Structure formats: C-alpha cells, structure tokens
C-alpha cells in the first residue's frame, strides 16, 4: 500500500509520522493548531458544562494554599 501524502510533511513527497523527523517546525505548529481546533470542536459542549463540585472544591483548596502578597495578589 503506498504512503499517503500529508499536508504537514516536510518535502511534500513523503508520508508523515508523529515523530519530528518528517515534519518541519512550521508543519508541527500547524498540526498542533489543527489538532486543537478539532478537539475544541468535538468537545465544545463538554467545555461549556459546569465543573463537578469535587473539582471546584479542589480548585478552591489550591487557591487558598497559594501564597499571596499583602494586597491579595499572587
């Protein structure tokens, strides 16, 4: 089976892999941006849901444990 061309592949005539050996740095950046867009699209409804109470409590505990200056800033 012939290798398929991937738009992010360096050189344009080779297949690509997750390894950095076949992607230019620009190709890697574009691949990550594209992946991010796809993930946001797929999970946008979940991202809009409120966090579970256990997560909210954990975040509150972490916030209280962070050192603050006299004005309350981090």
Steps between C-alpha positions, in 0.01 A plus 500: 500500500656836401562766763254786495615859477427708805479879467732550798776270374840652430599470136146435385568156352536288811245364744510635851530365851445640844876523538662830415718346229249562223336827606645846469462722806233696311328171416514392864349831611222479243433137593463595868272794416287274282483237773397766752224626271371147448500425873320825579239425234446146622483586871349851493180386673696338780713813543183704559379274781566614857782327684398225745486607867802284585711686242373838623593405858846388391557827312387700803743307724783560254418871482499530880837325523673737253710776657356852459657840564348761733255616229377148435690464173688189401 
